[in-house]
Amino acid sequence: MQVWQHRLTPLQKIIGDGCHLDRNMKKLVKNQFEVLKLEEFYMEETPKIAGYMYKGVATKV
């Protein structure tokens, strides 16, 4: 999965207004916020390469 995310990120940045498929979001959030709750899941009926999501609540450190 990660290989395809790295391959497709240049295209995604163009069509997704700078969105990166291969950013380590969990690490970025934990470095900037005090994480109170964080869920990780795949969206239903979405290809896994683009459907891995985070949902959570955090406060600024």
PyMOL Python script that loads the backbone (N, CA, C, O; Angstrom):
from pymol import cmd

cmd.read_pdbstr("""\
ATOM      1  N   MET A   1       0.822  -1.184   0.000  1.00  0.00           N
ATOM      2  CA  MET A   1       0.000   0.000   0.000  1.00  0.00           C
ATOM      3  C   MET A   1       0.869   1.252   0.000  1.00  0.00           C
ATOM      4  O   MET A   1       0.617   2.194  -0.752  1.00  0.00           O
ATOM      5  N   GLN A   2       1.885   1.254   0.842  1.00  0.00           N
ATOM      6  CA  GLN A   2       2.738   2.433   0.963  1.00  0.00           C
ATOM      7  C   GLN A   2       3.469   2.755  -0.341  1.00  0.00           C
ATOM      8  O   GLN A   2       3.662   3.923  -0.677  1.00  0.00           O
ATOM      9  N   VAL A   3       3.872   1.720  -1.068  1.00  0.00           N
ATOM     10  CA  VAL A   3       4.550   1.934  -2.350  1.00  0.00           C
ATOM     11  C   VAL A   3       3.636   2.704  -3.305  1.00  0.00           C
ATOM     12  O   VAL A   3       4.073   3.653  -3.956  1.00  0.00           O
ATOM     13  N   TRP A   4       2.377   2.298  -3.386  1.00  0.00           N
ATOM     14  CA  TRP A   4       1.432   2.980  -4.273  1.00  0.00           C
ATOM     15  C   TRP A   4       1.130   4.396  -3.783  1.00  0.00           C
ATOM     16  O   TRP A   4       0.938   5.302  -4.594  1.00  0.00           O
ATOM     17  N   GLN A   5       1.087   4.590  -2.486  1.00  0.00           N
ATOM     18  CA  GLN A   5       0.868   5.936  -1.970  1.00  0.00           C
ATOM     19  C   GLN A   5       2.012   6.860  -2.383  1.00  0.00           C
ATOM     20  O   GLN A   5       1.775   8.003  -2.775  1.00  0.00           O
ATOM     21  N   HIS A   6       3.246   6.375  -2.299  1.00  0.00           N
ATOM     22  CA  HIS A   6       4.400   7.180  -2.720  1.00  0.00           C
ATOM     23  C   HIS A   6       4.352   7.466  -4.220  1.00  0.00           C
ATOM     24  O   HIS A   6       4.677   8.571  -4.653  1.00  0.00           O
ATOM     25  N   ARG A   7       3.954   6.485  -5.002  1.00  0.00           N
ATOM     26  CA  ARG A   7       3.883   6.667  -6.463  1.00  0.00           C
ATOM     27  C   ARG A   7       2.807   7.667  -6.872  1.00  0.00           C
ATOM     28  O   ARG A   7       3.007   8.456  -7.796  1.00  0.00           O
ATOM     29  N   LEU A   8       1.676   7.634  -6.191  1.00  0.00           N
ATOM     30  CA  LEU A   8       0.539   8.465  -6.586  1.00  0.00           C
ATOM     31  C   LEU A   8       0.513   9.853  -5.940  1.00  0.00           C
ATOM     32  O   LEU A   8      -0.263  10.710  -6.362  1.00  0.00           O
ATOM     33  N   THR A   9       1.340  10.083  -4.934  1.00  0.00           N
ATOM     34  CA  THR A   9       1.319  11.369  -4.243  1.00  0.00           C
ATOM     35  C   THR A   9       1.578  12.563  -5.162  1.00  0.00           C
ATOM     36  O   THR A   9       0.882  13.569  -5.019  1.00  0.00           O
ATOM     37  N   PRO A  10       2.542  12.519  -6.105  1.00  0.00           N
ATOM     38  CA  PRO A  10       2.718  13.689  -6.981  1.00  0.00           C
ATOM     39  C   PRO A  10       1.445  14.056  -7.754  1.00  0.00           C
ATOM     40  O   PRO A  10       1.129  15.237  -7.898  1.00  0.00           O
ATOM     41  N   LEU A  11       0.730  13.071  -8.239  1.00  0.00           N
ATOM     42  CA  LEU A  11      -0.528  13.328  -8.934  1.00  0.00           C
ATOM     43  C   LEU A  11      -1.598  13.838  -7.960  1.00  0.00           C
ATOM     44  O   LEU A  11      -2.339  14.767  -8.280  1.00  0.00           O
ATOM     45  N   GLN A  12      -1.673  13.241  -6.801  1.00  0.00           N
ATOM     46  CA  GLN A  12      -2.653  13.642  -5.786  1.00  0.00           C
ATOM     47  C   GLN A  12      -2.427  15.083  -5.351  1.00  0.00           C
ATOM     48  O   GLN A  12      -3.393  15.805  -5.104  1.00  0.00           O
ATOM     49  N   LYS A  13      -1.179  15.515  -5.252  1.00  0.00           N
ATOM     50  CA  LYS A  13      -0.885  16.897  -4.860  1.00  0.00           C
ATOM     51  C   LYS A  13      -1.452  17.880  -5.876  1.00  0.00           C
ATOM     52  O   LYS A  13      -1.871  18.979  -5.513  1.00  0.00           O
ATOM     53  N   ILE A  14      -1.465  17.488  -7.143  1.00  0.00           N
ATOM     54  CA  ILE A  14      -1.992  18.359  -8.196  1.00  0.00           C
ATOM     55  C   ILE A  14      -3.522  18.381  -8.167  1.00  0.00           C
ATOM     56  O   ILE A  14      -4.134  19.449  -8.158  1.00  0.00           O
ATOM     57  N   ILE A  15      -4.130  17.199  -8.154  1.00  0.00           N
ATOM     58  CA  ILE A  15      -5.592  17.143  -8.223  1.00  0.00           C
ATOM     59  C   ILE A  15      -6.266  17.332  -6.864  1.00  0.00           C
ATOM     60  O   ILE A  15      -7.458  17.635  -6.802  1.00  0.00           O
ATOM     61  N   GLY A  16      -5.518  17.157  -5.785  1.00  0.00           N
ATOM     62  CA  GLY A  16      -6.094  17.260  -4.440  1.00  0.00           C
ATOM     63  C   GLY A  16      -5.649  18.498  -3.688  1.00  0.00           C
ATOM     64  O   GLY A  16      -5.670  18.519  -2.458  1.00  0.00           O
ATOM     65  N   ASP A  17      -5.245  19.540  -4.421  1.00  0.00           N
ATOM     66  CA  ASP A  17      -4.887  20.826  -3.822  1.00  0.00           C
ATOM     67  C   ASP A  17      -3.813  20.690  -2.745  1.00  0.00           C
ATOM     68  O   ASP A  17      -3.931  21.270  -1.666  1.00  0.00           O
ATOM     69  N   GLY A  18      -2.760  19.918  -3.044  1.00  0.00           N
ATOM     70  CA  GLY A  18      -1.632  19.782  -2.128  1.00  0.00           C
ATOM     71  C   GLY A  18      -1.726  18.620  -1.162  1.00  0.00           C
ATOM     72  O   GLY A  18      -0.831  18.430  -0.339  1.00  0.00           O
ATOM     73  N   CYS A  19      -2.784  17.844  -1.244  1.00  0.00           N
ATOM     74  CA  CYS A  19      -2.975  16.689  -0.358  1.00  0.00           C
ATOM     75  C   CYS A  19      -1.937  15.609  -0.656  1.00  0.00           C
ATOM     76  O   CYS A  19      -1.687  15.286  -1.817  1.00  0.00           O
ATOM     77  N   HIS A  20      -1.340  15.058   0.384  1.00  0.00           N
ATOM     78  CA  HIS A  20      -0.353  13.992   0.256  1.00  0.00           C
ATOM     79  C   HIS A  20      -0.968  12.680   0.730  1.00  0.00           C
ATOM     80  O   HIS A  20      -1.553  12.625   1.811  1.00  0.00           O
ATOM     81  N   LEU A  21      -0.839  11.629  -0.068  1.00  0.00           N
ATOM     82  CA  LEU A  21      -1.342  10.315   0.339  1.00  0.00           C
ATOM     83  C   LEU A  21      -0.393   9.628   1.321  1.00  0.00           C
ATOM     84  O   LEU A  21      -0.793   8.706   2.032  1.00  0.00           O
ATOM     85  N   ASP A  22       0.860  10.076   1.357  1.00  0.00           N
ATOM     86  CA  ASP A  22       1.873   9.349   2.118  1.00  0.00           C
ATOM     87  C   ASP A  22       2.381  10.080   3.355  1.00  0.00           C
ATOM     88  O   ASP A  22       3.434   9.719   3.880  1.00  0.00           O
ATOM     89  N   ARG A  23       1.682  11.077   3.829  1.00  0.00           N
ATOM     90  CA  ARG A  23       2.098  11.752   5.062  1.00  0.00           C
ATOM     91  C   ARG A  23       1.766  10.888   6.263  1.00  0.00           C
ATOM     92  O   ARG A  23       0.744  10.202   6.284  1.00  0.00           O
ATOM     93  N   ASN A  24       2.635  10.925   7.264  1.00  0.00           N
ATOM     94  CA  ASN A  24       2.388  10.205   8.509  1.00  0.00           C
ATOM     95  C   ASN A  24       1.527  11.115   9.402  1.00  0.00           C
ATOM     96  O   ASN A  24       2.041  11.819  10.271  1.00  0.00           O
ATOM     97  N   MET A  25       0.234  11.083   9.172  1.00  0.00           N
ATOM     98  CA  MET A  25      -0.683  11.987   9.869  1.00  0.00           C
ATOM     99  C   MET A  25      -0.687  11.759  11.383  1.00  0.00           C
ATOM    100  O   MET A  25      -0.772  12.710  12.160  1.00  0.00           O
ATOM    101  N   LYS A  26      -0.598  10.521  11.785  1.00  0.00           N
ATOM    102  CA  LYS A  26      -0.607  10.223  13.218  1.00  0.00           C
ATOM    103  C   LYS A  26       0.566  10.927  13.905  1.00  0.00           C
ATOM    104  O   LYS A  26       0.396  11.522  14.969  1.00  0.00           O
ATOM    105  N   LYS A  27       1.735  10.861  13.309  1.00  0.00           N
ATOM    106  CA  LYS A  27       2.923  11.510  13.862  1.00  0.00           C
ATOM    107  C   LYS A  27       2.777  13.033  13.850  1.00  0.00           C
ATOM    108  O   LYS A  27       3.114  13.693  14.832  1.00  0.00           O
ATOM    109  N   LEU A  28       2.278  13.591  12.749  1.00  0.00           N
ATOM    110  CA  LEU A  28       2.091  15.039  12.661  1.00  0.00           C
ATOM    111  C   LEU A  28       1.127  15.557  13.721  1.00  0.00           C
ATOM    112  O   LEU A  28       1.384  16.584  14.349  1.00  0.00           O
ATOM    113  N   VAL A  29       0.027  14.855  13.919  1.00  0.00           N
ATOM    114  CA  VAL A  29      -0.965  15.272  14.912  1.00  0.00           C
ATOM    115  C   VAL A  29      -0.391  15.164  16.320  1.00  0.00           C
ATOM    116  O   VAL A  29      -0.563  16.075  17.129  1.00  0.00           O
ATOM    117  N   LYS A  30       0.284  14.069  16.617  1.00  0.00           N
ATOM    118  CA  LYS A  30       0.828  13.877  17.969  1.00  0.00           C
ATOM    119  C   LYS A  30       1.930  14.880  18.296  1.00  0.00           C
ATOM    120  O   LYS A  30       2.129  15.213  19.464  1.00  0.00           O
ATOM    121  N   ASN A  31       2.658  15.373  17.274  1.00  0.00           N
ATOM    122  CA  ASN A  31       3.708  16.368  17.511  1.00  0.00           C
ATOM    123  C   ASN A  31       3.134  17.762  17.765  1.00  0.00           C
ATOM    124  O   ASN A  31       3.790  18.579  18.412  1.00  0.00           O
ATOM    125  N   GLN A  32       1.945  18.052  17.281  1.00  0.00           N
ATOM    126  CA  GLN A  32       1.370  19.389  17.372  1.00  0.00           C
ATOM    127  C   GLN A  32       0.257  19.529  18.411  1.00  0.00           C
ATOM    128  O   GLN A  32      -0.058  20.636  18.848  1.00  0.00           O
ATOM    129  N   PHE A  33      -0.327  18.414  18.796  1.00  0.00           N
ATOM    130  CA  PHE A  33      -1.501  18.467  19.665  1.00  0.00           C
ATOM    131  C   PHE A  33      -1.418  17.444  20.780  1.00  0.00           C
ATOM    132  O   PHE A  33      -0.699  16.449  20.677  1.00  0.00           O
ATOM    133  N   GLU A  34      -2.158  17.696  21.842  1.00  0.00           N
ATOM    134  CA  GLU A  34      -2.378  16.684  22.862  1.00  0.00           C
ATOM    135  C   GLU A  34      -3.596  15.896  22.392  1.00  0.00           C
ATOM    136  O   GLU A  34      -4.715  16.409  22.394  1.00  0.00           O
ATOM    137  N   VAL A  35      -3.374  14.658  21.993  1.00  0.00           N
ATOM    138  CA  VAL A  35      -4.443  13.853  21.423  1.00  0.00           C
ATOM    139  C   VAL A  35      -5.306  13.289  22.549  1.00  0.00           C
ATOM    140  O   VAL A  35      -4.816  12.599  23.443  1.00  0.00           O
ATOM    141  N   LEU A  36      -6.578  13.594  22.486  1.00  0.00           N
ATOM    142  CA  LEU A  36      -7.520  13.105  23.478  1.00  0.00           C
ATOM    143  C   LEU A  36      -8.196  11.824  23.024  1.00  0.00           C
ATOM    144  O   LEU A  36      -8.503  10.945  23.830  1.00  0.00           O
ATOM    145  N   LYS A  37      -8.424  11.731  21.716  1.00  0.00           N
ATOM    146  CA  LYS A  37      -9.083  10.552  21.158  1.00  0.00           C
ATOM    147  C   LYS A  37      -8.708  10.463  19.687  1.00  0.00           C
ATOM    148  O   LYS A  37      -8.786  11.461  18.970  1.00  0.00           O
ATOM    149  N   LEU A  38      -8.304   9.290  19.227  1.00  0.00           N
ATOM    150  CA  LEU A  38      -7.932   9.127  17.827  1.00  0.00           C
ATOM    151  C   LEU A  38      -8.373   7.748  17.337  1.00  0.00           C
ATOM    152  O   LEU A  38      -7.976   6.720  17.885  1.00  0.00           O
ATOM    153  N   GLU A  39      -9.198   7.751  16.301  1.00  0.00           N
ATOM    154  CA  GLU A  39      -9.653   6.508  15.674  1.00  0.00           C
ATOM    155  C   GLU A  39      -9.011   6.405  14.296  1.00  0.00           C
ATOM    156  O   GLU A  39      -8.856   7.408  13.599  1.00  0.00           O
ATOM    157  N   GLU A  40      -8.639   5.190  13.908  1.00  0.00           N
ATOM    158  CA  GLU A  40      -8.100   4.932  12.578  1.00  0.00           C
ATOM    159  C   GLU A  40      -8.994   3.888  11.910  1.00  0.00           C
ATOM    160  O   GLU A  40      -9.341   2.879  12.524  1.00  0.00           O
ATOM    161  N   PHE A  41      -9.370   4.135  10.641  1.00  0.00           N
ATOM    162  CA  PHE A  41     -10.280   3.211   9.965  1.00  0.00           C
ATOM    163  C   PHE A  41     -10.208   3.392   8.459  1.00  0.00           C
ATOM    164  O   PHE A  41      -9.691   4.394   7.965  1.00  0.00           O
ATOM    165  N   TYR A  42     -10.735   2.410   7.735  1.00  0.00           N
ATOM    166  CA  TYR A  42     -10.885   2.501   6.279  1.00  0.00           C
ATOM    167  C   TYR A  42     -12.324   2.892   5.961  1.00  0.00           C
ATOM    168  O   TYR A  42     -13.267   2.357   6.545  1.00  0.00           O
ATOM    169  N   MET A  43     -12.484   3.830   5.027  1.00  0.00           N
ATOM    170  CA  MET A  43     -13.820   4.209   4.585  1.00  0.00           C
ATOM    171  C   MET A  43     -14.438   3.054   3.801  1.00  0.00           C
ATOM    172  O   MET A  43     -13.749   2.356   3.058  1.00  0.00           O
ATOM    173  N   GLU A  44     -15.712   2.867   3.971  1.00  0.00           N
ATOM    174  CA  GLU A  44     -16.413   1.824   3.233  1.00  0.00           C
ATOM    175  C   GLU A  44     -16.484   2.188   1.759  1.00  0.00           C
ATOM    176  O   GLU A  44     -16.598   3.361   1.404  1.00  0.00           O
ATOM    177  N   GLU A  45     -16.418   1.190   0.918  1.00  0.00           N
ATOM    178  CA  GLU A  45     -16.555   1.341  -0.532  1.00  0.00           C
ATOM    179  C   GLU A  45     -15.561   2.344  -1.133  1.00  0.00           C
ATOM    180  O   GLU A  45     -15.868   3.004  -2.125  1.00  0.00           O
ATOM    181  N   THR A  46     -14.388   2.455  -0.539  1.00  0.00           N
ATOM    182  CA  THR A  46     -13.335   3.326  -1.035  1.00  0.00           C
ATOM    183  C   THR A  46     -12.060   2.501  -1.147  1.00  0.00           C
ATOM    184  O   THR A  46     -11.760   1.724  -0.240  1.00  0.00           O
ATOM    185  N   PRO A  47     -11.299   2.643  -2.232  1.00  0.00           N
ATOM    186  CA  PRO A  47     -10.046   1.895  -2.343  1.00  0.00           C
ATOM    187  C   PRO A  47      -9.139   2.181  -1.147  1.00  0.00           C
ATOM    188  O   PRO A  47      -9.036   3.323  -0.699  1.00  0.00           O
ATOM    189  N   LYS A  48      -8.486   1.144  -0.635  1.00  0.00           N
ATOM    190  CA  LYS A  48      -7.662   1.304   0.561  1.00  0.00           C
ATOM    191  C   LYS A  48      -6.566   2.345   0.387  1.00  0.00           C
ATOM    192  O   LYS A  48      -6.154   2.981   1.357  1.00  0.00           O
ATOM    193  N   ILE A  49      -6.097   2.521  -0.830  1.00  0.00           N
ATOM    194  CA  ILE A  49      -5.022   3.484  -1.061  1.00  0.00           C
ATOM    195  C   ILE A  49      -5.436   4.910  -0.719  1.00  0.00           C
ATOM    196  O   ILE A  49      -4.581   5.734  -0.394  1.00  0.00           O
ATOM    197  N   ALA A  50      -6.719   5.214  -0.786  1.00  0.00           N
ATOM    198  CA  ALA A  50      -7.201   6.567  -0.485  1.00  0.00           C
ATOM    199  C   ALA A  50      -8.205   6.591   0.656  1.00  0.00           C
ATOM    200  O   ALA A  50      -8.652   7.666   1.057  1.00  0.00           O
ATOM    201  N   GLY A  51      -8.569   5.427   1.188  1.00  0.00           N
ATOM    202  CA  GLY A  51      -9.645   5.373   2.169  1.00  0.00           C
ATOM    203  C   GLY A  51      -9.229   5.218   3.609  1.00  0.00           C
ATOM    204  O   GLY A  51     -10.092   5.040   4.468  1.00  0.00           O
ATOM    205  N   TYR A  52      -7.928   5.277   3.920  1.00  0.00           N
ATOM    206  CA  TYR A  52      -7.482   5.166   5.308  1.00  0.00           C
ATOM    207  C   TYR A  52      -7.659   6.512   5.984  1.00  0.00           C
ATOM    208  O   TYR A  52      -7.085   7.507   5.540  1.00  0.00           O
ATOM    209  N   MET A  53      -8.440   6.561   7.043  1.00  0.00           N
ATOM    210  CA  MET A  53      -8.810   7.823   7.663  1.00  0.00           C
ATOM    211  C   MET A  53      -8.491   7.858   9.154  1.00  0.00           C
ATOM    212  O   MET A  53      -8.372   6.830   9.821  1.00  0.00           O
ATOM    213  N   TYR A  54      -8.360   9.069   9.637  1.00  0.00           N
ATOM    214  CA  TYR A  54      -8.229   9.341  11.059  1.00  0.00           C
ATOM    215  C   TYR A  54      -9.408  10.222  11.461  1.00  0.00           C
ATOM    216  O   TYR A  54      -9.846  11.086  10.702  1.00  0.00           O
ATOM    217  N   LYS A  55      -9.901   9.987  12.651  1.00  0.00           N
ATOM    218  CA  LYS A  55     -10.977  10.811  13.201  1.00  0.00           C
ATOM    219  C   LYS A  55     -10.642  10.989  14.673  1.00  0.00           C
ATOM    220  O   LYS A  55     -10.369  10.009  15.367  1.00  0.00           O
ATOM    221  N   GLY A  56     -10.658  12.222  15.156  1.00  0.00           N
ATOM    222  CA  GLY A  56     -10.293  12.385  16.537  1.00  0.00           C
ATOM    223  C   GLY A  56     -10.563  13.752  17.107  1.00  0.00           C
ATOM    224  O   GLY A  56     -11.088  14.649  16.446  1.00  0.00           O
ATOM    225  N   VAL A  57     -10.182  13.875  18.367  1.00  0.00           N
ATOM    226  CA  VAL A  57     -10.305  15.118  19.110  1.00  0.00           C
ATOM    227  C   VAL A  57      -8.946  15.398  19.738  1.00  0.00           C
ATOM    228  O   VAL A  57      -8.328  14.513  20.329  1.00  0.00           O
ATOM    229  N   ALA A  58      -8.484  16.652  19.602  1.00  0.00           N
ATOM    230  CA  ALA A  58      -7.190  17.030  20.148  1.00  0.00           C
ATOM    231  C   ALA A  58      -7.233  18.480  20.602  1.00  0.00           C
ATOM    232  O   ALA A  58      -8.096  19.252  20.184  1.00  0.00           O
ATOM    233  N   THR A  59      -6.293  18.835  21.459  1.00  0.00           N
ATOM    234  CA  THR A  59      -6.155  20.222  21.888  1.00  0.00           C
ATOM    235  C   THR A  59      -4.731  20.677  21.616  1.00  0.00           C
ATOM    236  O   THR A  59      -3.800  19.873  21.659  1.00  0.00           O
ATOM    237  N   LYS A  60      -4.558  21.964  21.336  1.00  0.00           N
ATOM    238  CA  LYS A  60      -3.250  22.529  21.032  1.00  0.00           C
ATOM    239  C   LYS A  60      -2.361  22.468  22.268  1.00  0.00           C
ATOM    240  O   LYS A  60      -2.793  22.802  23.372  1.00  0.00           O
ATOM    241  N   VAL A  61      -1.115  22.038  22.074  1.00  0.00           N
ATOM    242  CA  VAL A  61      -0.146  21.931  23.189  1.00  0.00           C
ATOM    243  C   VAL A  61       0.366  23.295  23.555  1.00  0.00           C
ATOM    244  O   VAL A  61       1.186  23.423  24.465  1.00  0.00           O
TER     245      VAL A  61
END
""", "prot")
cmd.dss("prot")
cmd.show_as("cartoon", "prot")
cmd.util.cbc("prot")
cmd.orient("prot")
